[in-house]
Amino acid sequence: MKQLQIKVKDGSCPVFVGGNLLAHAGPALRRLGFHTPPVVVTNTRILRWHGKALLSSLEHSFGQVNVIRIGDGERFKTQATLTRIYDGLFRARADRHSWILAFGGGIVGDIAGFAAATFMRGIPYAGVPTTLLSQVDSSVGGKVAINVRHGKNLIGAFHHPSAVLSDVKVLRTLPSRELAAGLYEVIKCGAIRSAALLNYIEKKRDAVMAGDPSALEHVVVEAIRIKADVVAADEREKRERMILNFGHTLGHALETVTRYERFRHGEAVAWGMIAAAELSSAMGMLPKEEALRLVALIRCIEKLPSLRGISAASLWRALQHDKKARDGRLRIVLLRRLGKAQIVDHVDPELLRRFVGRFVEHSS
Ligand SMILES: NC(=O)c1ccc[n+]([C@@H]2O[C@H](COP(=O)([O-])OP(=O)(O)OC[C@H]3O[C@@H](n4cnc5c(N)ncnc54)[C@H](O)[C@@H]3O)[C@@H](O)[C@H]2O)c1
């Protein structure tokens, strides 16, 4: 097991990564200063797979624990579900000294974290993330949110968890498509900050995808380190955090034009990274063989959903819309080397438009 201490605004958050953490969650959380039983927010699927291990450990340490179940899927990250969580908290007689334990993937983490940020003007919460994506991404950084009909994650807050327990053994029950979607975010961390992490994934791809605990522990710890490092640097230098958006410009546009139905977020980012690597090389920033290496690594994880039927024009419109939504500049994160990202502020729009056209045509 590894322990990381993530710096957050008013202190730090301990993150534990290892196998069998669920079975020891009760004593671990007690040692971290929690003394009353948590209110657990989760969903039925996660409870079915892993509920027994976690709940028996919690009940052993804290006595009876209340559980609030929410629906499974992005369409439940809503105000209606939030109301259901508040109702459950009131029924459990929660008050401002209570705390929430978010037990699930990024959806549970985001909405349970937002409930914690707002219930009684804010109560603490701890995370037990159960997808690779939530272990490496959403459980670090303190962003919590719900979706509204105007768009995803538009109502939210910054509320850091008080502790995170990432048990890599729970990832064994994750469908391989979900595991791959998380692994693309790990690859992103390697691409922007650590060639060593990319080397490791190249060597250990099969072990990671087979759920090998020590390989998973390594990639989760390294990805968290990189994300936490970039987020901490951002407190001093505002631009730095943008490098976490590597692959996200085209990724978001792909999600938009397919109405979030075709790609998992990580898969859209994977396509975005392929495009960004090729563009970096086409612009003479990144040696061609390094771009090819990154593309080959992304492609060997799982088969990505195809780009078939996506028109270059609609993708270009979505990119333009994204640009307007920000500050009117077409800003894009590219690579100088594997492990070294650079934010490029003024990409020639005509060059980019032609590149997108060729990319969609040749990558379908
Ligand atoms: N807050 C942030 O910084 C941040 C960052 C990235 C993504 N997100 C958010 O995260 C969400 C996506 O998260 P996700 O990819 O974890 O999806 P998810 O939470 O929907 O989980 C994916 C599926 O796997 C199931 N599942 C979870 N753990 C399992 C396990 N161990 N075994 C078997 N099945 C399991 C879930 O029930 C679900 O059906 C999005 O809403 C996104 O906006 C937030």
The ligand as a MOL file (V3000), in Angstrom:
LIG
                    3D

  0  0  0     0  0            999 V3000
M  V30 BEGIN CTAB
M  V30 COUNTS 44 48 0 0 0
M  V30 BEGIN ATOM
M  V30 1 N -14.6040 15.7910 -10.5400 0
M  V30 2 C -13.6860 15.6040 -11.4440 0
M  V30 3 O -12.5890 16.1760 -11.4250 0
M  V30 4 C -13.9800 14.6310 -12.5570 0
M  V30 5 C -12.9570 14.2060 -13.4130 0
M  V30 6 C -13.2510 13.2590 -14.3930 0
M  V30 7 C -14.5420 12.7790 -14.5270 0
M  V30 8 N -15.5300 13.2170 -13.6790 0 CHG=1
M  V30 9 C -16.9050 12.7140 -13.7880 0
M  V30 10 O -16.8660 11.3100 -13.5510 0
M  V30 11 C -18.0060 10.7210 -14.1920 0
M  V30 12 C -17.5830 9.4370 -14.8620 0
M  V30 13 O -17.0240 8.5880 -13.8890 0
M  V30 14 P -16.7330 7.0530 -14.1780 0
M  V30 15 O -16.0750 6.9170 -15.4920 0
M  V30 16 O -16.0810 6.5220 -12.9680 0 CHG=-1
M  V30 17 O -18.1870 6.4420 -14.4370 0
M  V30 18 P -19.3040 5.8120 -13.4880 0
M  V30 19 O -19.2550 6.3910 -12.1280 0
M  V30 20 O -20.5850 5.8840 -14.2410 0
M  V30 21 O -18.8630 4.2730 -13.4240 0
M  V30 22 C -18.9040 3.5020 -14.6070 0
M  V30 23 C -19.7620 2.2330 -14.4400 0
M  V30 24 O -19.0280 1.2820 -13.6810 0
M  V30 25 C -19.7980 0.8300 -12.5520 0
M  V30 26 N -18.8080 0.5150 -11.5210 0
M  V30 27 C -18.1460 1.3700 -10.7160 0
M  V30 28 N -17.2240 0.7310 -10.0110 0
M  V30 29 C -17.3180 -0.5840 -10.3570 0
M  V30 30 C -16.6030 -1.7510 -9.9890 0
M  V30 31 N -15.5740 -1.7040 -9.1530 0
M  V30 32 N -16.9600 -2.9260 -10.5510 0
M  V30 33 C -17.9760 -2.9920 -11.4650 0
M  V30 34 N -18.6650 -1.9200 -11.8760 0
M  V30 35 C -18.3360 -0.7280 -11.3250 0
M  V30 36 C -20.7030 1.9880 -12.2440 0
M  V30 37 O -21.8250 1.5740 -11.5010 0
M  V30 38 C -21.0570 2.4500 -13.6630 0
M  V30 39 O -22.0500 1.6230 -14.2060 0
M  V30 40 C -18.5620 11.7440 -15.1460 0
M  V30 41 O -19.7750 12.2400 -14.6370 0
M  V30 42 C -17.5000 12.8460 -15.1500 0
M  V30 43 O -18.0650 14.1340 -15.3530 0
M  V30 44 C -15.2630 14.1240 -12.7080 0
M  V30 END ATOM
M  V30 BEGIN BOND
M  V30 1 1 1 2
M  V30 2 2 2 3
M  V30 3 1 2 4
M  V30 4 1 4 5
M  V30 5 2 4 44
M  V30 6 2 5 6
M  V30 7 1 6 7
M  V30 8 2 7 8
M  V30 9 1 8 9
M  V30 10 1 8 44
M  V30 11 1 9 10
M  V30 12 1 9 42
M  V30 13 1 10 11
M  V30 14 1 11 12
M  V30 15 1 11 40
M  V30 16 1 12 13
M  V30 17 1 13 14
M  V30 18 2 14 15
M  V30 19 1 14 16
M  V30 20 1 14 17
M  V30 21 1 17 18
M  V30 22 2 18 19
M  V30 23 1 18 20
M  V30 24 1 18 21
M  V30 25 1 21 22
M  V30 26 1 22 23
M  V30 27 1 23 24
M  V30 28 1 23 38
M  V30 29 1 24 25
M  V30 30 1 25 26
M  V30 31 1 25 36
M  V30 32 1 26 27
M  V30 33 1 26 35
M  V30 34 2 27 28
M  V30 35 1 28 29
M  V30 36 1 29 30
M  V30 37 2 29 35
M  V30 38 1 30 31
M  V30 39 2 30 32
M  V30 40 1 32 33
M  V30 41 2 33 34
M  V30 42 1 34 35
M  V30 43 1 36 37
M  V30 44 1 36 38
M  V30 45 1 38 39
M  V30 46 1 40 41
M  V30 47 1 40 42
M  V30 48 1 42 43
M  V30 END BOND
M  V30 END CTAB
M  END
